[in-house]
């Protein structure tokens, strides 16, 4: 029996993870769920604790996390989010952030030209280094002479392994994205690792774009991309763009994984959305599709496909929440997905 740790988190996180768990239970796979409901912004405000060492060890033992959302408007410190998501990513060495983007329904595309709408790609983002490594500081903070420094960290291990993963999942091509014309030191390392991977995979088309050119190309010719691999900060931005091109953040799923150990953290991308908490407006599609990624990585390929097909079917029938053109509540949308799976 596989144990899944469920961290509902903040805001709409509990609402959407509840629907995702119900869908998983509908499949009858014998999954066991351990809920960690104490990991949230409320506890952090009371105690200053984002995640205890014991909680992290239980997560490490399980190896699989279904996550809701992190973010409480009452929390102004960045230490909370870093102490939850970034801690799991770094301490479990979840060095790949995998963000697929597939157009679920034609009417959801923001693009005017019909032939350019059929996005079907994935952004593979380095997940443990880059600008999000937390190295840096300030001098003379709060004064007119303040100096703020954040360091962009790239290592050969980190860059080479994420690029290799991108090639391992590509169907036809890999586009490596950087800004090596301006960020020279890290850029040289990314270019070197990309050249080495390209030589190991001559059967796949390889290309390179600067990040600004990649953003423009995604808008003008999204179907031309298969797999995009890039660093932490560029991947964060480009994967939000691909999500919007595929139908919006409400449907966006992600997997934070270590392909070597098999550990994985699966979460919808939409955030905690505190303005709609408790209103029944939260879209469960992103959480359900994140659960599908989890099933795929746990060997339940057919069931993962069934979840994705069910989401597609409910969207096509407008059996969805208002953000996607429907009239259903969160619970009703979840029930519609479960009915489509059955």
N, C-alpha and C positions, 0 to 999 in steps of 0.2 A: 504494500500500500504506500502510495506516495503522499508525503506530508507537504501541504502548501501553507506557508505563513501568509496570513492576510492582514495587512496594515491599512485600515480605512483612512486614517489620517485626518485631514482638515476639510472644512467647507463641504463641498458636494462629494468629497471622497467616499464617505460612508454610504451615500445614496447610490453611487454608481457601482461600487464594489459589491454591494448587496445584490444588485441585479446580475453582475458577472458571476458571483458564486452560485446564485440560483440556476443560471444557465449551465454552469459546470455540473451541478448536482443533477440536472435534468438528463445529462448524458449517461449517468450511471457508471462511471469509470472507477468507482471505489476510492476516490480521492479523499484524503483526510485534511481538514482545515483547522489550523491553529490561529485564532484571532488575537492580535496584539493591539487592542483598542486604546491602550494608555499612551501610545506614541502619538502625541498631538501637541498643538500649540498651547492648549490650556495647561497641560502639565508643565510645559517649558516655562510658562509665565509664573506658575506657582513655585516651581522647584529649581528652575535653571537647568533641568536635565532634558536633553533631547532624546537620547537613547541610552539605556544602561548597558554596561558590559555584558550582563546576563542575557539581555534581550538580543544583543548582537551574536552571542554564542549560540543561542537557540536558532537564530536565523541562519548562522553558518552551518549548523548541523542539518537543518532542513534543506538548505541549498536552493530553495525556490520561494520567491516572494511575489504576491499579487498586491500591488500598492494602489492606493486611491489618489491622494493629492497631498501636497505639503504647502502650507501657507495660511497664516492667520493674520488678519489685518491689525490685530492688537500687538503682534510681535514685530518690533522694529529692528531687532538684532539679526544679522546674517548668520549668527552662530547656530540658530535653530535649524535652518535648512541644511547648512553644512554638517550639522551633527546628526542628521537623519539620512538624506539621500546621498550626499557626498561621502559620508562615512561608510555607508554600505558599498558604494561604488569602489572606493579605494581599498577598504579592508578586505573585501571579498574579491578584489582585483577584477572588477567587471569592466574590462578594458574596451569592450565593444558596446557602443550604443547603436542599435539597429532600428531604423525608422523606415518602414515600407510606406510607399505612397501609391495607391492604386485608385483611379477614379471609380467610385462606387455607383454613381448614377450621372448621366449626362447633364441633368438639370442643376447639379451642384457645382459644376465648373464655373469659375469666374471669367474664363477666357471666351472671347467673342468668336474666334475662328474655330469651327468645329473640328477641323483636321488636327488642331494643336492641343486638343483637350485630353487625349487618351494617355495620360501619365501612368506609367507602370514601372516604378524604379524604387530604389532604396538608398537612403543616405546612411553610410557607415561612418560613424563619428568616433574618433579617439576619445575615451571617456575618463581617463585618469590623470592626464597631463595638461599641457597648454596653459592658457591664462587662468584656468580654474584651479590650478594647483595650490593657490593660496600663498604663494611666495611674493613678498613685497612689503610695503609699509608706507608710512607718511613721516614727513618732517614738518615741524612748525604747524601742526594741525590746528585748524580754526582761525588761522591768521591770514592776512593777505599775501603772506609769503609761503603758503602751504605748498609742499611738494608731495605728490602721490605717485608711487611706483608699484606696478604689477608686472611680474616677470612671466614671460611665455616660455614654458619649459617643454622641450622635446628631447627624448632619449632614443637611441638606436633601437633598443628593445621595444619601447612603446610604439614607435612609428612603424617599424618593420612588421610587427605582429598584427597591427590593425590593417595595414595594407594587404598583408597575406590573407587575412580573413576576407577582405573585400573580394579578392580574386577567387577565393574558394567558393563563394556563393554566386558569382556572376554567371549569367546565362550567355551573354554575348560581349559585354564590354565593361571596362572600368575607367572612370574619369577621376584622376587625382586632382584635387583642388587645393591650391595654396595661394600665397601672395609673396612668392620668393623673389620677385623683383623689388620688393620694398622691405620685407622681413628676411634679411639675407642669411643669417646664421641658421635659424630653424628651417628656412626654405631650402638651403643646401642639403640638410639632412633628409627632409622629405623627398627632395628630388633624387637623392642617392638611393633611398630605400625603394622608391617607385621604380627606378631603372632596374634595380636588382629583381624586383618582383615581376616586372614586365618580361625580363629575360626568362624567368622560370615558367611563364604562362604565355608562350607564343601563340597559342590557339585562340586567345581572347584579344579583342581590339583594346588598345590602350591609348588614352589621351590625357591631356593636361590642360586645365584652365585656371586662370587667376580667379579669385573668388568673386570679384565684381562682374567679370565676364560670364561666370557660371550662373550668377543670379539672373543676368539678362537672358542667357540662353534658356534657362528654365521657363521663363515667361514666353519666349518666342518659339521654342521648339522642345517642350517638355518630353514628348515621346522619344526623342533621340537618346535619352539617358537610360542606362540600365542600373549600374551601381556607381554611386559617387562616394569617394572616400576622402576624408579631410580631418582637420584637427578639431579640438573641442569647441572653440568659440565659433568658427566658421560653420561647423556641423550643426550647432545649436540654431543658428540663423537660417541656414539653407533648408534644414528639415522642417522648420516652421513654414517656410515658403512652399515646399513640396506638399505639406499637409493642407495648406489653403488651396493649392491648385487641385488637390484630390477631393475637396469637398468641405474643408474646414477643420479646425482643431477639435471639434466635438467628435469627429470620427477617427482621430489620429491615435495610433497605438505605438508603443515602443517596447524594446527589450534591451535591458542592460545585462550583458552576458559575459561569461568567461568560457570560451569554447573548449578550453583545455580541461578545466575542472567540472564544467557543466553547471556551475552556479548561475542563477538568473534572477533578475528583478524586473517585473513586468508592470508597466503603468501607462494609463492614458496620458496624453500630453496636455490636456486642457487646463490643468491647474485647479485651484480650490474654489474659484468663482464665488466668493462670499456674498455677492449681491443677489444670488438666486437660491441660496441655501433654504431648504424647506418649502420651496414653492412648487416642487414637482416639475421643474423645467430642465433639470440636469439631463444631459444626453448620455445614456449608458453605452452607446455604440463603441466609443473609444476603449472603455473598460472591457467590454466583451471581446473586441478585436485584440486587445492586449492578452486576454486569457487564451485566445486562439494561438497567439505566438507562443505562449507558455506550453500549450498542448503540443504544438509542433516540435518544440525542443525536448519534450518528454516522450516523444515517440508516438503520440496520438495524431498521426497525420490526417486520417480520414475525419476524425472528429474536429480537428482544427479547420479543415475545409468546410465542414458542415456549419460551423459557427460563422465563417465568413459568408457563405452562401445565404445563411439566414438573415444576416444584417443587410446584404444586398436586396433580398426579397422584400424585407419590410420597408426599406427605403423606396424601392420601386413602387410599392403600394401606398406610399406615404403613411405607413403605420409607424410613425416616429414622432419625436418631440418637435416643438415649434421652430427651433433653430434650423431644422432640415425640411421645413415645409409641412409638417404634420400638426396634429392637434393633441397627441397623447401626452400623458404625464410620464415621469421617469419610470414608475412601476408598470404602467400600461405598455410602454415601449419595451421594457424588459420582458413582459409577458408575451408580447407579439413576437419577439425574437425566439423565446422558448417554444412557442407554438410552431414557428417556422422550422425550428430544428426537429421537432417531433414529426 
